[in-house]
Amino acid sequence: MNLVGMSCWSSLQAKAPRPNILFICVDDFRPEAGFYQGTQYVKTPHLDRLAASGVSFSNHYCSVPTSGASRHALLTGQHPRTRQALNNEASSRLISGQPETERPETFIHHLRRNGYYTVGAGKISHSADGYVYGYTEPKSALPELPYSWDEMLFDPGKWGTGWNAFFACADGSNRQSRKNQVKPYECGDVDDDGYPDGLTARVALDKLDELAAGDQPFFLGVGFFKPHLPFNAPKKYWDMYDESALPLTPVPGLPLDVARESLHESGEFASYRLGDEEAGLDHPVSDAYARKLRHAYFACISYTDAQIGKLLDRLDSLGLRENTVIVVWGDHGWHLGDFRIWGKHTLFDRALRSTLLISAPQTTGRGDCRRIVSSVDLYPTLMDLCHIPLPYAMDGQSLKPFLNRPALRSEKAAYGYFKQGITVRTERYRLTKYAREASPVVELYDHKTDPHESRNIAGTHQKLVARLMRLLEKGDTGLYR
């Protein structure tokens, strides 16, 4: 531990006991789970059990609707201020290979300086296993977050590398080895360890046993791949669903008075070249195929839920639950055929809104919090719960008040950045402004009358746009100047 960490450690010893932290990252996890209102058709018994002991946030928004940039914002507590911070390689470009400074590189680094033993298992930053290398390259020795971890763990199993495992098929092949000649889904006749997330759960369980025997507070970050594409999961999780009964998107057409540049052609999805049908803005996929894809996505959620259940059970058996903050966080949402899009990468609610669930000792709140919150709120929240001062000014605010009073009123807004645009979400409205030639460049959605953002009403509500524009400008970090 460096001198900064020793100083902070000494000053905190006399304060209240600090909790352990189990931080679970789930890739592409839009807020569809059994504990969320209106989505009980998704089978998540273990997350439902966790939600009963804490607070779920049904209006949680990420800063950027792509994995690496969203995670970078979470880890630093800052909205993007440079174009690099909008990229999947944000952390590898802005953190990896840099010298250690007085300012911690991430909140994990800050915890480590303040006496926490920090362990990562799986995908926490953008890299599948915590090291910087290309999809088809051998694993490197260059850590993505060089000062955050005491240990960074991953078992690639039969796939050999983290990135091969990230795009894994049950037979040991992957999207890269098959040169993209794969379907966007797979129902594997395997057990949980037949896909990488089962191995990640096993690694994390073993580490929990070790950490429980220690006398140091710990941060354990566990990053699960699913439900990220490909939607591959063991057959038993597919069998939990009746595909014919699954609901389709409520917005199968394009939103009205919106430029196509605000949308996209599902390019990531199209890279799985053996898909049953092609997706695009000019036509929807068939209802049958849409249900199959939604079935696959929900099966992946149920698979990940089962892995999370193993961690919760182990916490209980080790007697750690009463002094452990548990966070389940989805890095962004996903369009499941909404506006004919299969993917993230838009500034609509479907891509920016994601799962957030927090269960923390010494807090009394239970149930759903409907207030607007942001991923950048998690850095100050964890420091608040751990009695550690913030190292610099954050773009977010601690959510601890909501963990005691979920119904607490708030004027918070959430900001998002992507596609040359900035968006602000309030309790009722979403206002988006783009720096581009294609018009319209301003979009306004009223969630009271149009909860699915199907019609841009900016052109007929100019006074409201002007009022909300002042709020949007508060989130302007100079990104597009």
C-alpha positions in Angstrom: 0.0 0.0 0.0 1.4 3.5 -0.9 1.6 6.4 1.5 -1.7 7.9 0.3 -3.4 4.6 1.1 -1.7 4.2 4.5 -2.8 7.7 5.5 -6.4 7.1 4.6 -6.4 3.6 6.1 -5.2 5.0 9.5 -7.8 7.8 9.5 -10.6 5.3 8.9 -9.7 2.7 11.4 -11.6 4.4 14.2 -14.7 4.8 12.1 -17.6 2.4 11.6 -16.7 -1.1 10.3 -16.5 -1.0 6.6 -18.5 -3.5 4.5 -17.2 -5.8 1.9 -18.4 -5.2 -1.7 -19.6 -7.8 -4.2 -20.0 -5.9 -7.5 -21.6 -7.9 -10.2 -21.4 -6.5 -13.8 -23.8 -8.0 -16.4 -23.2 -7.2 -20.0 -26.2 -5.8 -22.1 -28.7 -6.3 -19.3 -31.7 -4.1 -20.0 -34.1 -3.9 -17.0 -36.2 -7.0 -17.7 -36.2 -9.3 -14.7 -38.8 -10.8 -12.5 -38.5 -8.1 -9.9 -39.2 -5.2 -12.3 -42.8 -4.2 -12.8 -44.3 -5.5 -16.1 -41.5 -8.0 -16.9 -42.4 -10.9 -14.6 -42.2 -13.2 -17.7 -38.4 -13.1 -17.3 -37.4 -15.9 -14.9 -34.9 -14.5 -12.3 -35.6 -16.2 -9.0 -32.2 -15.4 -7.4 -32.2 -11.7 -8.4 -35.8 -11.5 -7.2 -34.7 -12.8 -3.8 -31.9 -10.2 -3.7 -34.3 -7.5 -4.7 -36.5 -8.3 -1.7 -33.5 -7.4 0.6 -32.6 -4.1 -1.1 -33.6 -1.4 -3.6 -34.0 -1.9 -7.4 -33.8 1.2 -9.6 -36.2 1.0 -12.4 -35.0 4.3 -14.0 -31.2 3.8 -14.0 -29.3 5.1 -17.0 -25.8 4.6 -18.2 -23.7 7.5 -19.6 -22.8 5.9 -22.9 -24.7 3.1 -24.7 -21.6 1.0 -25.5 -19.8 -1.3 -23.1 -16.3 0.0 -22.7 -17.3 3.6 -22.5 -20.2 3.0 -20.1 -17.9 1.0 -17.8 -15.2 3.8 -18.0 -17.8 6.3 -16.8 -18.9 4.0 -14.0 -15.3 3.4 -12.9 -14.3 7.0 -12.9 -17.5 8.6 -11.8 -17.3 11.0 -14.8 -19.3 11.6 -17.9 -17.2 11.5 -21.1 -15.2 14.6 -21.8 -13.2 13.5 -24.8 -14.0 11.5 -27.9 -11.8 8.6 -26.6 -14.2 8.3 -23.6 -17.0 7.4 -26.0 -15.1 4.4 -27.3 -15.1 0.8 -26.2 -11.4 1.1 -25.7 -11.8 4.1 -23.4 -10.0 2.5 -20.4 -7.3 0.9 -22.5 -6.5 4.3 -24.1 -7.0 6.6 -21.1 -5.8 4.4 -18.2 -3.8 1.4 -19.3 -0.1 2.0 -19.6 -0.3 5.3 -17.7 1.8 6.1 -14.6 0.1 6.0 -11.2 -0.8 9.5 -9.9 -2.3 11.0 -6.8 -5.7 10.8 -8.5 -6.9 7.1 -8.5 -7.6 5.6 -11.9 -10.9 4.1 -10.8 -13.1 3.7 -7.7 -11.6 0.2 -7.3 -8.1 1.8 -7.1 -9.5 4.3 -4.5 -10.8 1.4 -2.4 -7.5 -0.4 -2.7 -5.6 2.7 -1.4 -8.0 2.7 1.5 -7.4 -0.8 2.8 -9.6 -2.9 0.5 -8.3 -6.1 -1.0 -9.5 -5.9 -4.6 -10.2 -8.9 -6.9 -11.7 -9.0 -10.3 -13.2 -12.1 -12.0 -14.4 -11.8 -15.6 -15.4 -8.6 -17.5 -15.3 -5.5 -15.3 -13.8 -2.9 -17.6 -14.1 -3.5 -21.3 -11.6 -6.4 -21.7 -13.1 -9.8 -21.3 -10.4 -10.8 -18.8 -8.8 -7.5 -17.8 -5.9 -7.5 -20.3 -5.5 -5.4 -23.4 -5.3 -7.3 -26.7 -7.3 -7.8 -29.9 -10.1 -10.2 -30.4 -8.0 -12.6 -32.5 -4.7 -12.0 -30.7 -3.0 -14.1 -27.9 -3.6 -12.8 -24.4 -1.2 -10.0 -23.5 0.4 -9.1 -20.2 -0.8 -5.5 -20.3 -3.5 -4.9 -17.7 -6.4 -2.6 -18.6 -6.5 -1.2 -15.1 -2.9 -1.4 -13.8 -3.4 -0.1 -10.3 -6.9 -1.2 -9.4 -6.5 -4.9 -8.8 -4.6 -7.0 -6.2 -5.7 -9.9 -8.3 -7.4 -10.2 -11.7 -8.8 -13.7 -12.4 -10.3 -15.5 -15.3 -10.7 -19.1 -16.5 -11.0 -19.2 -20.3 -11.6 -22.9 -20.3 -11.5 -24.7 -23.6 -11.7 -21.4 -25.5 -8.1 -20.4 -24.6 -8.4 -16.6 -24.3 -10.8 -14.1 -22.8 -12.0 -12.8 -26.1 -12.5 -16.3 -27.5 -14.6 -17.1 -24.4 -16.6 -13.9 -24.8 -17.9 -15.1 -28.1 -18.0 -18.7 -27.1 -19.9 -21.6 -28.6 -20.5 -24.7 -26.6 -18.2 -26.9 -28.7 -15.2 -24.8 -27.9 -15.2 -22.7 -31.0 -16.1 -19.0 -31.1 -17.3 -16.3 -33.5 -13.7 -15.5 -34.5 -12.6 -19.0 -35.2 -15.8 -19.6 -37.3 -15.2 -16.3 -39.2 -18.5 -15.0 -38.1 -20.4 -18.0 -39.7 -22.5 -18.4 -36.6 -26.0 -17.8 -35.5 -26.8 -15.0 -33.0 -28.1 -17.6 -30.6 -27.4 -21.2 -29.4 -29.2 -23.6 -27.1 -26.3 -25.7 -25.8 -26.9 -29.2 -24.4 -24.4 -28.5 -21.6 -24.3 -27.7 -17.9 -23.5 -24.3 -16.5 -19.8 -24.7 -16.9 -20.3 -25.5 -20.6 -20.2 -21.7 -21.2 -17.7 -19.3 -19.8 -20.0 -17.6 -17.2 -20.3 -20.8 -15.3 -16.5 -20.9 -15.1 -16.4 -17.3 -13.9 -18.9 -18.1 -11.1 -16.7 -21.0 -10.1 -13.6 -18.8 -9.9 -15.5 -16.2 -7.9 -16.9 -18.9 -5.4 -13.4 -20.2 -4.8 -12.1 -16.7 -4.2 -15.0 -15.9 -1.8 -13.9 -18.8 0.3 -10.4 -17.4 0.5 -11.5 -13.8 1.2 -13.8 -15.0 4.0 -10.8 -16.4 5.8 -9.0 -13.0 5.7 -9.2 -10.1 8.0 -9.2 -7.3 5.3 -12.4 -5.8 3.8 -12.6 -6.9 0.2 -14.0 -5.7 -3.1 -14.9 -8.6 -5.4 -15.9 -7.6 -8.9 -17.6 -10.4 -11.0 -18.3 -9.7 -14.6 -20.7 -12.0 -16.5 -20.9 -12.0 -20.3 -24.5 -12.9 -20.9 -26.9 -11.7 -22.2 -24.4 -10.1 -24.6 -24.5 -11.5 -28.1 -24.3 -14.3 -29.0 -27.4 -15.3 -27.0 -25.9 -18.7 -26.1 -27.1 -20.5 -22.9 -27.6 -24.0 -21.6 -30.7 -25.7 -22.8 -32.2 -25.9 -19.3 -32.6 -22.1 -19.2 -34.3 -22.1 -22.6 -36.7 -24.7 -21.3 -37.9 -22.3 -18.6 -39.8 -20.4 -21.3 -42.8 -20.9 -23.6 -41.6 -19.1 -26.6 -45.0 -18.6 -28.1 -46.2 -16.7 -25.0 -43.3 -14.2 -25.0 -44.4 -10.6 -25.7 -43.1 -8.7 -28.7 -41.8 -5.2 -28.7 -44.6 -2.5 -28.3 -42.8 -0.3 -30.9 -42.1 -2.5 -34.0 -42.0 0.5 -36.4 -39.7 3.5 -36.7 -40.2 6.5 -34.3 -42.0 9.4 -36.0 -40.2 12.6 -37.0 -36.8 11.1 -36.3 -33.8 11.0 -38.6 -32.4 7.6 -39.5 -29.1 8.8 -38.2 -30.5 8.6 -34.7 -31.0 4.8 -35.3 -28.8 2.2 -36.8 -28.9 -0.9 -39.0 -28.1 -3.5 -36.3 -24.5 -4.0 -37.5 -23.3 -5.9 -34.5 -26.2 -8.3 -34.8 -25.6 -8.7 -38.5 -22.1 -9.9 -37.8 -23.6 -13.2 -36.8 -24.0 -14.2 -40.4 -26.0 -17.4 -40.1 -29.0 -15.6 -38.5 -32.4 -16.9 -39.6 -33.3 -13.5 -41.1 -31.7 -10.2 -41.8 -32.6 -7.2 -39.6 -32.7 -3.6 -40.9 -34.6 -0.3 -40.6 -36.5 -0.9 -43.8 -38.3 -4.0 -42.5 -38.9 -5.8 -39.3 -38.0 -9.4 -38.7 -40.9 -11.8 -38.6 -42.7 -12.2 -35.3 -41.6 -15.8 -35.1 -37.9 -14.9 -35.4 -38.3 -12.0 -33.0 -39.8 -14.3 -30.4 -36.9 -16.8 -30.9 -34.4 -14.0 -30.3 -36.2 -12.7 -27.3 -36.4 -16.3 -26.0 -32.6 -16.6 -26.4 -32.0 -13.3 -24.7 -34.2 -14.2 -21.7 -32.6 -17.6 -21.4 -29.2 -15.9 -21.1 -30.6 -13.7 -18.4 -31.9 -16.8 -16.5 -28.5 -18.4 -17.0 -26.7 -15.4 -15.5 -29.3 -15.2 -12.7 -28.4 -18.8 -11.7 -24.7 -17.9 -11.5 -25.6 -14.9 -9.3 -27.6 -17.2 -7.1 -24.5 -19.3 -6.5 -22.7 -16.2 -5.2 -25.5 -15.2 -3.0 -25.8 -18.7 -1.5 -22.0 -18.8 -0.8 -22.1 -15.4 0.9 -24.9 -16.7 3.1 -23.0 -20.0 3.9 -19.8 -18.0 4.8 -21.6 -15.6 7.1 -20.7 -12.6 4.9 -24.1 -11.4 3.8 -24.7 -9.1 6.8 -21.6 -7.1 6.1 -21.5 -7.1 2.3 -22.8 -4.5 -0.1 -24.1 -6.3 -3.2 -24.5 -4.4 -6.4 -25.9 -5.9 -9.7 -25.3 -3.5 -12.6 -26.1 -3.7 -16.3 -23.7 -1.7 -18.4 -26.5 -0.5 -20.8 -29.7 -1.6 -22.3 -30.5 -3.2 -25.6 -33.1 -2.9 -28.4 -34.9 -6.2 -28.7 -36.5 -5.3 -32.0 -37.6 -1.9 -30.7 -37.7 0.5 -33.7 -36.5 -2.5 -35.8 -33.2 -2.4 -34.0 -31.3 -5.4 -32.5 -28.5 -3.8 -30.4 -27.5 -0.9 -28.3 -25.8 2.3 -29.7 -28.7 4.8 -29.6 -29.7 7.6 -27.3 -33.1 6.2 -26.7 -34.3 4.8 -23.4 -34.0 1.2 -24.7 -30.2 1.5 -25.0 -29.4 3.8 -22.1 -31.7 2.3 -19.4 -30.3 -0.7 -17.6 -30.5 -2.9 -14.5 -29.4 -1.6 -11.1 -30.0 -3.4 -7.9 -28.3 -2.6 -4.5 -28.6 -4.5 -1.2 -26.5 -2.8 1.5 -26.1 -3.5 5.2 -27.2 -0.7 7.6 -29.8 0.6 5.1 -33.5 0.1 5.6 -35.1 0.7 2.2 -36.8 -2.1 0.3 -38.6 -2.2 -3.0 -38.4 -0.2 -6.3 -37.0 3.3 -6.6 -38.5 5.1 -9.6 -36.3 8.2 -9.3 -33.9 9.0 -12.2 -30.4 7.8 -11.4 -27.1 7.3 -13.3 -24.2 4.9 -13.4 -21.9 7.8 -12.4 -23.8 7.8 -9.0 -22.3 4.5 -8.1 -18.7 5.8 -7.3 -20.0 8.2 -4.7 -22.5 5.7 -3.4 -19.9 3.1 -2.7 -17.6 5.6 -1.0 -20.5 6.8 1.1 -21.4 3.2 2.2 -17.7 2.5 3.0 -17.1 5.7 4.9 -14.3 6.8 2.4 -14.0 10.4 1.3 -14.2 11.1 -2.4 -10.9 11.9 -4.1 -12.3 14.5 -6.5 -15.6 16.1 -7.6 -17.9 13.6 -9.2 -20.6 14.0 -11.9 -22.8 11.7 -9.8 -24.3 11.8 -6.3 -24.6 9.2 -3.6 -27.7 7.0 -3.8 -27.5 6.1 -0.1 -30.6 8.3 0.7 -32.7 6.2 -1.7 -31.3 3.0 -0.1 -33.1 4.2 3.1 -36.1 5.9 1.5 -36.8 4.6 -2.1 -39.8 6.9 -2.5 -37.7 10.0 -1.7 -38.5 12.9 -4.1 -35.7 14.0 -6.3 -35.0 16.4 -9.2 -32.1 14.3 -10.5 -31.6 14.0 -14.3 -29.5 11.5 -16.2 -27.3 12.4 -19.1 -26.2 10.2 -22.1 -23.7 10.8 -24.9 -23.3 9.1 -28.3 -23.7 9.5 -32.0 -22.7 13.2 -31.9 -25.5 13.7 -29.4 -26.3 14.6 -25.8 -29.5 13.5 -24.1 -31.0 14.3 -20.8 -33.7 12.2 -19.1 -36.0 13.7 -16.4 -38.8 12.0 -14.6 -41.2 12.9 -17.5 -39.2 13.9 -20.5 -36.2 13.0 -22.7 -34.6 15.8 -24.7 -31.8 15.0 -27.2 -29.7 17.3 -29.2 -27.3 16.2 -32.1 -24.4 18.0 -33.6 -24.9 16.8 -37.2 -26.4 17.9 -40.5 -29.3 15.4 -40.7 -32.5 16.9 -39.3 -34.2 17.0 -37.0 -31.3 17.6 -34.6 -33.6 18.0 -31.6 -35.8 15.3 -30.2 -38.3 15.5 -27.3 -40.3 12.6 -25.8 -43.0 12.8 -23.2 -42.9 9.6 -21.1 -46.2 10.4 -19.5 -48.1 10.1 -22.9 -45.5 8.1 -24.9 -43.4 5.8 -22.6 -41.8 4.0 -25.6 -40.5 7.2 -27.3 -42.4 6.5 -30.5 -43.0 10.1 -31.5 -40.6 13.1 -31.5 -42.7 16.2 -30.4 -39.9 18.8 -30.3 -41.3 20.6 -33.3 -44.7 21.3 -31.6 -43.4 22.1 -28.1 -40.7 24.8 -28.6 -41.2 26.5 -25.2 -40.7 23.2 -23.4 -37.7 22.4 -25.5 -36.2 25.8 -24.6 -36.7 25.1 -20.9 -35.3 21.6 -21.0 -32.4 22.8 -23.2 -31.1 24.7 -20.2 -31.0 21.5 -18.2 -29.3 19.6 -21.1 -26.6 22.3 -21.3 -25.6 21.6 -17.7 -24.5 18.2 -18.9 -22.5 19.5 -21.9 -18.9 18.5 -21.1 -17.5 20.1 -24.3 -17.4 16.7 -26.0 -18.5 17.9 -29.4 -16.8 21.3 -29.6 
